[in-house]
Amino acid sequence: MNQQFDVLVIGGGPGGYVAAIRAAQLGRTVALVDKERPGGVCLNWGCIPTKAMLRSAEVLETVRSAEEFGVLTDGVQLDYSVVLKRKDGVVTRLTEGIVHLLKANGVTVVKGHARFTDPHTVAVHETGPSPLGEGGPLYAAPPTPQPAQETLSADDIIIATGSQPVMPDLPGSDLPGVITSDGAFLLPEVPARAVVVGGSAVGAEWASLFRTFGAEVTLVEMMPTLLPAEDAEIGRALTRSFTKRGIKVLTRHTVTAIEKEGDGNGVQLRALVADADADGRQAESFPADIVLFGVGRRPNTAGLDLEKAGVHTDDRGYVPVTDQLRTNVPHISAIGDVTGRIQLAHVASHQALVAASVVSGHDERIDYRAVPAATFTRPEVASVGLTEAQAREAGHEITTARFPFAALGRAHAYGATDGMVKVVADRSSGAVLGAHIIGPGASDLIAEAALAVTHGVTLTGLADTIHAHPTLGEATMEAAMGALGLPLHTAPARRRG
């Protein structure tokens, strides 16, 4: 049986389900094909489950330091099985909410693996088993060889199939205990020793999580600083914080191989780590129970049969799109990680809104100039706009300023004074070009800075905006004052001459 729709969305993540809902709201008949529970990687295997677990880690850390706040506790212990149970409960509640929203908006949801048969039609096949075995994710699972269950046709099609973690081709990368972030969710207990490879958001968050839960953690990053996409000053600050917490941070290093250690029943590994800049690459050995790779992702385009639709991909398998999210085939759009642009859930959702509007006849375009990013380590990191280096490279004559949380009343009352807010602005116009935060509440504080970058707010505009006291948000106002040469709660710059 072939069903006909106005719009067909392939993939139910934060791009796909948002596109389906918005297209339906704009009066289109919509079908959504997804392999497992709606929500995609973000809700099922990424953003939400990690944040639920990181919240457990935050509670544990707070209870451990409760005596500082006059709260006496005794016998604090971690029950990792309850952490996982709570995580699963959070995921279930949210994915069930997405199912309800899709139904309420009249979206037809079809479960299975979609494969193009022509530019307007897909055949929906039953999804095969997870590559990670029972309980593992299905978003990267291949279709079964059985005939298609049904076919769906549409005037417009939106590809939103996302991406999956990359496992580097290294000696020993196929050993038991060598995992990606997907495999980390399947661990029944906290590893005693973990080597985490990759100091970007995924690796840094898992390193922070494992350390709080009691693991001995080594974090290996090839670039000079952690979170290489962030302002270098923020990356160095996170390294200092991690080091104080007992995480061994090795920047400018790389894992060259993984070996199995001993003949016991339990998995014992050792990661060989070498200086990335050294010619001889003399490797140092680090024992580990698990080695977690968080070093990038690749697009989920395998098994889609894009060639039958005439859709082009680049040499990495990503689907190039215009600023209206169109592919080279005018009636086929692509959104989210599969486009290879900025691989963040909120970017996928915003692309979805634009794509759904465009296929519904509206003239909209995506703007990537003010995309906020957040890393939920302890302390949190968030940013928007240009780093100091990027602003200089773009030809701006800039001014920068930092306001430390140690000078903020709310931070002291809250008990978290590490970190700072850093602003980068154009010296002549005062326009805020970027903001970079490490410290308490960074992921929430960045919203004000994103608004400033998006709408061309100046340092004066930020400084003149009345902020409630005592709040963490005052740090942004204070940083703007500092950039204007009028610091209030930090000492003025030393005068020369």
C-alpha positions as CSV (number, residue, x, y, z in Angstrom):
1,M,0.0,0.0,0.0
2,N,1.3,3.5,-0.9
3,Q,0.3,6.4,1.2
4,Q,0.5,10.0,-0.2
5,F,1.4,13.1,1.9
6,D,2.3,16.7,1.4
7,V,5.5,16.3,3.5
8,L,7.5,13.3,4.5
9,V,10.1,13.6,7.2
10,I,12.8,10.9,7.6
11,G,14.1,10.8,11.2
12,G,12.4,11.7,14.4
13,G,15.1,13.6,16.3
14,P,15.1,17.3,17.4
15,G,15.2,18.2,13.8
16,G,12.8,15.7,12.4
17,Y,10.0,15.8,14.9
18,V,10.1,19.6,15.0
19,A,9.9,19.8,11.2
20,A,6.9,17.4,11.2
21,I,5.0,19.4,13.9
22,R,5.6,22.8,12.2
23,A,4.7,21.5,8.7
24,A,1.5,20.1,10.2
25,Q,0.8,23.4,11.9
26,L,1.2,25.2,8.5
27,G,-1.6,23.0,7.0
28,R,0.4,20.2,5.4
29,T,-0.4,16.5,5.6
30,V,2.7,15.0,7.2
31,A,4.3,11.6,7.8
32,L,7.3,10.9,10.0
33,V,9.4,7.7,9.6
34,D,11.6,6.8,12.6
35,K,13.4,3.7,13.7
36,E,12.8,3.9,17.4
37,R,11.2,6.2,19.9
38,P,10.8,9.7,18.6
39,G,13.4,12.1,20.0
40,G,16.5,10.9,18.1
41,V,19.9,10.7,19.6
42,C,19.3,13.9,21.7
43,L,16.4,12.5,23.8
44,N,17.4,8.8,23.7
45,W,21.2,8.6,23.6
46,G,22.7,12.1,24.0
47,C,21.6,15.4,25.4
48,I,18.9,14.3,27.8
49,P,20.2,11.1,29.3
50,T,23.7,12.6,29.9
51,K,22.1,15.6,31.6
52,A,20.0,13.4,33.8
53,M,23.1,11.5,34.9
54,L,25.1,14.7,35.3
55,R,22.3,16.0,37.6
56,S,22.8,12.9,39.7
57,A,26.5,13.7,39.8
58,E,25.8,17.3,40.8
59,V,23.5,16.1,43.6
60,L,26.2,13.7,44.8
61,E,28.8,16.4,44.8
62,T,26.5,18.8,46.7
63,V,25.7,16.2,49.4
64,R,29.4,15.5,49.8
65,S,30.1,19.2,50.5
66,A,26.8,19.7,52.5
67,E,28.7,20.2,55.8
68,E,30.1,23.5,54.4
69,F,26.5,24.7,54.2
70,G,25.7,23.6,57.7
71,V,23.9,20.4,56.6
72,L,25.2,17.2,58.3
73,T,25.1,14.0,56.4
74,D,26.4,10.6,57.0
75,G,27.1,7.5,54.9
76,V,26.7,9.1,51.5
77,Q,26.8,6.5,48.8
78,L,26.2,6.2,45.0
79,D,23.7,3.7,43.7
80,Y,24.5,3.6,40.0
81,S,21.5,1.4,39.2
82,V,19.2,4.1,40.5
83,V,21.1,6.7,38.5
84,L,20.4,4.6,35.4
85,K,16.7,4.0,36.4
86,R,16.1,7.7,36.9
87,K,17.8,8.5,33.6
88,D,15.5,6.0,31.8
89,G,12.5,7.5,33.5
90,V,13.4,11.0,32.3
91,V,13.9,9.8,28.8
92,T,10.6,7.8,28.7
93,R,8.6,10.8,30.0
94,L,10.0,13.1,27.4
95,T,9.8,10.7,24.4
96,E,6.2,9.9,25.4
97,G,5.5,13.7,25.4
98,I,6.9,13.9,21.8
99,V,4.6,11.0,20.7
100,H,1.7,12.9,22.2
101,L,2.6,16.1,20.4
102,L,3.0,14.4,17.1
103,K,-0.4,12.8,17.5
104,A,-2.0,16.0,18.6
105,N,-0.7,17.8,15.5
106,G,-2.0,15.1,13.2
107,V,1.3,13.7,12.1
108,T,1.3,10.1,10.9
109,V,4.2,8.2,12.5
110,V,5.5,5.1,10.7
111,K,8.1,3.0,12.5
112,G,10.9,1.5,10.3
113,H,13.9,2.2,8.1
114,A,13.2,4.5,5.1
115,R,14.9,3.8,1.7
116,F,14.3,6.0,-1.4
117,T,12.9,4.2,-4.4
118,D,12.6,7.4,-6.5
119,P,12.8,11.2,-5.8
120,H,9.3,11.3,-4.3
121,T,8.9,7.8,-2.7
122,V,10.4,5.8,0.1
123,A,9.9,2.1,1.0
124,V,9.7,1.5,4.8
125,H,11.5,-1.6,5.9
126,E,11.7,-3.3,9.3
127,T,14.7,-2.1,11.3
128,G,17.4,-4.6,12.1
129,P,19.1,-5.2,15.5
130,S,21.3,-2.5,17.2
131,P,25.0,-2.7,16.3
132,L,25.6,-2.7,20.0
133,G,23.3,-5.6,20.8
134,E,20.3,-5.9,22.9
135,G,19.3,-2.6,24.5
136,G,21.5,-0.6,22.2
137,P,20.4,2.3,19.9
138,L,18.6,1.6,16.7
139,Y,19.2,4.9,14.9
140,A,22.3,3.5,13.2
141,A,20.8,0.0,12.7
142,P,20.5,-1.4,9.1
143,P,17.2,-2.5,7.6
144,T,16.3,-6.1,7.5
145,P,16.5,-8.0,4.2
146,Q,12.8,-8.6,4.2
147,P,10.5,-6.8,1.7
148,A,9.2,-3.3,2.5
149,Q,6.3,-3.1,4.9
150,E,4.8,-0.1,3.0
151,T,5.7,2.8,0.7
152,L,5.2,6.5,1.3
153,S,5.2,9.3,-1.3
154,A,5.3,13.1,-0.8
155,D,5.5,16.3,-2.6
156,D,8.3,17.4,-0.3
157,I,10.7,15.3,1.7
158,I,12.9,16.4,4.6
159,I,15.9,14.2,5.5
160,A,16.7,14.4,9.3
161,T,18.6,11.1,9.9
162,G,21.3,12.6,12.2
163,S,24.8,11.2,12.9
164,Q,26.5,8.5,14.9
165,P,29.8,8.5,16.9
166,V,33.1,7.7,15.1
167,M,35.3,4.8,16.3
168,P,38.8,5.5,15.0
169,D,40.6,2.7,13.2
170,L,43.3,2.1,15.8
171,P,45.0,-1.2,16.9
172,G,42.8,-2.6,19.6
173,S,39.8,-0.4,18.9
174,D,37.6,-3.5,18.5
175,L,38.5,-4.9,22.0
176,P,35.7,-5.3,24.6
177,G,35.6,-2.2,26.8
178,V,36.5,0.1,23.9
179,I,33.3,2.2,23.5
180,T,31.8,5.4,22.2
181,S,29.2,7.5,24.1
182,D,26.5,5.1,22.9
183,G,28.2,2.2,24.7
184,A,28.7,4.3,27.8
185,F,25.0,4.2,28.5
186,L,25.1,0.4,28.5
187,L,27.7,0.2,31.2
188,P,26.1,-1.6,34.3
189,E,28.5,0.1,36.7
190,V,31.0,2.9,37.0
191,P,34.4,1.9,35.7
192,A,37.2,2.1,38.2
193,R,39.6,3.5,35.6
194,A,38.6,5.2,32.4
195,V,40.6,6.7,29.6
196,V,38.5,9.2,27.7
197,V,39.8,10.1,24.2
198,G,38.6,13.5,22.9
199,G,38.4,16.7,25.0
200,S,35.4,18.2,23.2
201,A,31.9,18.4,24.7
202,V,31.2,14.6,24.7
203,G,34.5,13.5,26.1
204,A,34.7,16.3,28.6
205,E,31.2,15.6,29.9
206,W,31.8,11.8,30.4
207,A,35.2,12.5,32.0
208,S,33.5,14.9,34.4
209,L,30.7,12.4,35.1
210,F,33.0,9.4,35.7
211,R,35.2,11.4,38.0
212,T,32.4,12.6,40.2
213,F,31.2,9.0,40.5
214,G,34.6,7.9,41.7
215,A,36.5,6.7,38.7
216,E,40.2,7.4,38.0
217,V,40.0,9.4,34.8
218,T,42.6,10.3,32.1
219,L,41.4,12.7,29.4
220,V,43.4,12.8,26.2
221,E,43.0,15.6,23.7
222,M,45.1,16.1,20.5
223,M,44.7,19.9,20.4
224,P,46.4,22.4,22.8
225,T,43.3,23.0,24.9
226,L,40.2,21.2,26.0
227,L,37.0,22.2,24.2
228,P,39.1,23.2,21.1
229,A,36.1,25.0,19.5
230,E,35.8,27.3,22.5
231,D,37.9,30.4,23.3
232,A,41.3,29.1,24.3
233,E,41.2,30.9,27.6
234,I,38.1,29.0,28.6
235,G,39.7,25.7,27.5
236,R,42.7,26.4,29.7
237,A,40.4,27.3,32.7
238,L,38.6,24.0,32.3
239,T,41.9,22.1,32.3
240,R,42.8,23.8,35.6
241,S,39.5,22.9,37.1
242,F,39.6,19.3,35.9
243,T,43.1,18.9,37.2
244,K,42.1,20.2,40.7
245,R,39.3,17.6,40.7
246,G,41.9,14.8,40.0
247,I,41.3,14.3,36.3
248,K,44.6,13.7,34.5
249,V,44.4,15.9,31.4
250,L,46.8,15.3,28.5
251,T,46.5,17.9,25.8
252,R,48.6,17.7,22.7
253,H,48.5,13.9,23.1
254,T,46.9,11.1,21.1
255,V,46.1,7.4,21.7
256,T,48.1,5.3,19.3
257,A,46.8,1.9,20.3
258,I,44.8,-0.1,22.9
259,E,46.0,-3.4,24.2
260,K,44.4,-6.1,26.3
261,E,46.1,-6.7,29.6
262,G,46.3,-10.1,31.3
263,D,44.3,-13.3,30.9
264,G,41.7,-12.8,33.5
265,N,37.9,-13.0,33.0
266,G,37.4,-9.2,33.5
267,V,38.3,-6.8,30.7
268,Q,41.6,-5.1,31.4
269,L,42.9,-2.6,28.9
270,R,45.8,-0.3,28.6
271,A,45.8,2.8,26.3
272,L,49.1,3.8,24.7
273,V,49.2,7.6,24.7
274,A,51.9,9.6,22.9
275,D,52.8,13.3,22.5
276,A,51.0,14.4,19.3
277,D,53.8,16.8,18.4
278,A,56.7,14.4,19.0
279,D,58.4,12.8,16.0
280,G,59.3,9.5,17.7
281,R,55.9,9.3,19.6
282,Q,57.2,7.4,22.6
283,A,54.0,6.1,24.1
284,E,53.1,6.0,27.8
285,S,50.8,3.2,29.0
286,F,47.6,4.0,31.0
287,P,45.6,1.0,32.5
288,A,41.9,1.2,32.0
289,D,38.7,-0.7,32.5
290,I,37.1,1.2,29.6
291,V,38.4,3.4,26.8
292,L,35.7,5.9,25.6
293,F,36.2,7.6,22.3
294,G,34.4,11.0,21.9
295,V,36.3,12.2,18.8
296,G,33.6,13.1,16.2
297,R,30.6,11.8,14.3
298,R,29.6,10.7,10.9
299,P,26.3,11.2,9.0
300,N,23.6,8.5,9.0
301,T,23.1,8.3,5.2
302,A,24.0,4.6,4.8
303,G,21.0,2.5,3.6
304,L,18.9,5.6,2.6
305,D,19.6,4.9,-1.1
306,L,20.0,8.7,-1.7
307,E,21.3,8.0,-5.2
308,K,17.8,6.8,-6.2
309,A,16.5,10.2,-5.3
310,G,19.4,12.0,-7.0
311,V,20.6,13.6,-3.7
312,H,24.3,14.5,-3.7
313,T,26.6,14.0,-0.7
314,D,30.1,15.4,-0.1
315,D,33.2,13.4,0.3
316,R,32.4,12.7,4.0
317,G,28.9,11.6,3.3
318,Y,27.1,14.7,4.5
319,V,24.2,16.3,2.5
320,P,25.1,19.9,1.4
321,V,22.2,22.3,1.7
322,T,21.4,25.9,0.9
323,D,20.5,28.6,3.5
324,Q,16.9,27.4,2.9
325,L,18.0,23.8,3.7
326,R,17.4,22.7,0.1
327,T,19.5,19.9,-1.3
328,N,20.5,19.7,-5.0
329,V,17.0,18.2,-5.6
330,P,14.6,21.2,-5.1
331,H,11.8,19.3,-3.3
332,I,14.1,17.4,-0.9
333,S,15.5,19.2,2.1
334,A,18.0,18.1,4.8
335,I,18.4,19.3,8.4
336,G,20.4,18.5,11.5
337,D,23.6,16.6,11.8
338,V,23.3,15.0,8.4
339,T,24.0,18.4,6.8
340,G,27.4,18.6,8.4
341,R,26.9,22.2,9.5
342,I,26.8,22.8,13.3
343,Q,26.0,19.5,15.0
344,L,23.9,20.7,17.9
345,A,20.3,19.7,18.8
346,H,19.1,23.3,19.0
347,V,20.5,24.0,15.5
348,A,18.7,21.0,14.1
349,S,15.4,22.3,15.6
350,H,15.9,25.8,14.2
351,Q,16.8,24.4,10.8
352,A,13.6,22.3,11.1
353,L,11.5,25.4,11.6
354,V,13.0,27.1,8.6
355,A,12.8,24.0,6.4
356,A,9.1,23.3,7.3
357,S,8.3,27.0,6.5
358,V,10.1,26.9,3.2
359,V,8.4,23.7,2.0
360,S,5.1,25.3,3.0
361,G,5.7,28.3,0.7
362,H,7.4,30.8,3.0
363,D,10.6,32.6,2.2
364,E,12.9,31.9,5.2
365,R,16.6,31.4,5.7
366,I,18.9,30.0,8.4
367,D,21.4,32.3,10.1
368,Y,24.3,30.7,11.9
369,R,26.0,33.8,13.2
370,A,24.8,33.6,16.8
371,V,24.6,29.9,17.7
372,P,25.1,29.3,21.5
373,A,26.9,26.2,22.6
374,A,26.9,24.6,26.1
375,T,29.1,21.9,27.7
376,F,27.6,20.4,30.9
377,T,30.8,19.7,32.7
378,R,31.5,20.8,36.3
379,P,32.0,23.7,35.9
380,E,29.7,24.4,33.0
381,V,31.0,26.0,29.8
382,A,28.9,28.0,27.3
383,S,29.6,30.4,24.5
384,V,28.1,32.3,21.6
385,G,29.6,34.3,18.7
386,L,33.3,34.9,18.0
387,T,36.2,33.9,20.2
388,E,38.9,36.4,20.8
389,A,41.1,34.8,18.1
390,Q,38.3,34.6,15.6
391,A,37.4,38.2,16.1
392,R,41.0,39.3,15.4
393,E,41.2,37.0,12.4
394,A,38.0,38.6,11.0
395,G,39.7,42.0,11.1
396,H,38.1,43.5,14.2
397,E,39.9,45.8,16.5
398,I,38.6,44.4,19.7
399,T,38.2,45.0,23.4
400,T,37.8,42.2,25.9
401,A,37.0,42.0,29.5
402,R,36.5,39.2,32.1
403,F,34.4,39.2,35.3
404,P,35.3,36.4,37.8
405,F,32.5,34.7,39.6
406,A,34.8,35.0,42.7
407,A,33.7,38.7,42.7
408,L,30.0,38.0,42.6
409,G,27.8,37.8,45.7
410,R,25.4,35.2,44.4
411,A,28.3,32.9,43.5
412,H,29.6,33.0,47.0
413,A,26.2,32.4,48.5
414,Y,25.7,29.5,46.0
415,G,29.1,28.0,46.9
416,A,30.5,28.0,43.3
417,T,33.1,30.8,42.7
418,D,35.3,29.2,40.0
419,G,35.1,30.6,36.5
420,M,34.3,33.9,34.7
421,V,32.3,35.6,32.0
422,K,34.4,36.9,29.1
423,V,33.0,39.3,26.5
424,V,34.6,40.2,23.1
425,A,33.4,43.4,21.5
426,D,34.3,45.6,18.5
427,R,36.3,48.5,19.9
428,S,34.9,51.3,17.7
429,S,31.2,50.3,17.7
430,G,31.0,48.5,21.0
431,A,29.0,45.7,19.4
432,V,29.2,42.5,21.3
433,L,30.9,39.9,19.0
434,G,31.0,37.0,21.4
435,A,30.7,35.9,25.0
436,H,32.4,33.0,26.8
437,I,31.4,31.6,30.2
438,I,32.9,29.0,32.5
439,G,31.2,28.6,35.9
440,P,27.9,28.1,37.6
441,G,24.8,28.3,35.4
442,A,26.8,29.0,32.2
443,S,24.3,27.2,30.0
444,D,21.5,29.4,31.2
445,L,23.5,32.7,31.3
446,I,24.5,32.4,27.7
447,A,21.0,33.2,26.5
448,E,21.4,36.9,27.3
449,A,24.7,37.0,25.4
450,A,23.1,35.2,22.4
451,L,20.4,37.8,22.3
452,A,23.0,40.5,22.4
453,V,25.0,39.0,19.5
454,T,21.9,38.2,17.4
455,H,20.5,41.8,17.7
456,G,23.7,43.8,17.7
457,V,23.5,44.9,21.3
458,T,26.5,47.0,22.4
459,L,28.5,46.9,25.6
460,T,26.7,50.0,26.7
461,G,23.4,48.3,26.2
462,L,24.4,45.3,28.4
463,A,25.9,47.6,31.0
464,D,22.8,49.8,31.2
465,T,20.4,46.9,31.5
466,I,19.3,46.6,35.1
467,H,20.0,43.1,36.4
468,A,18.4,41.6,39.5
469,H,20.6,41.3,42.5
470,P,22.0,39.0,43.8
471,T,22.1,36.8,40.6
472,L,24.6,35.1,38.5
473,G,23.4,37.1,35.5
474,E,25.1,40.2,37.0
475,A,28.4,38.8,35.8
476,T,27.5,39.6,32.2
477,M,26.6,43.2,33.1
478,E,29.9,43.5,35.1
479,A,32.0,42.1,32.2
480,A,30.4,44.7,29.9
481,M,31.3,47.4,32.3
482,G,34.8,46.2,32.5
483,A,35.1,46.2,28.7
484,L,34.0,49.8,28.7
485,G,36.8,50.7,31.2
486,L,34.3,51.2,34.0
487,P,34.6,48.1,36.2
488,L,32.5,48.3,39.3
489,H,33.2,45.2,41.4
490,T,36.7,44.5,40.1
491,A,39.8,46.7,40.4
492,P,40.4,49.1,37.4
493,A,43.2,48.3,35.0
494,R,46.5,49.7,36.3
495,R,47.3,53.1,34.7
496,R,50.6,53.5,32.9
497,G,53.0,56.4,32.9
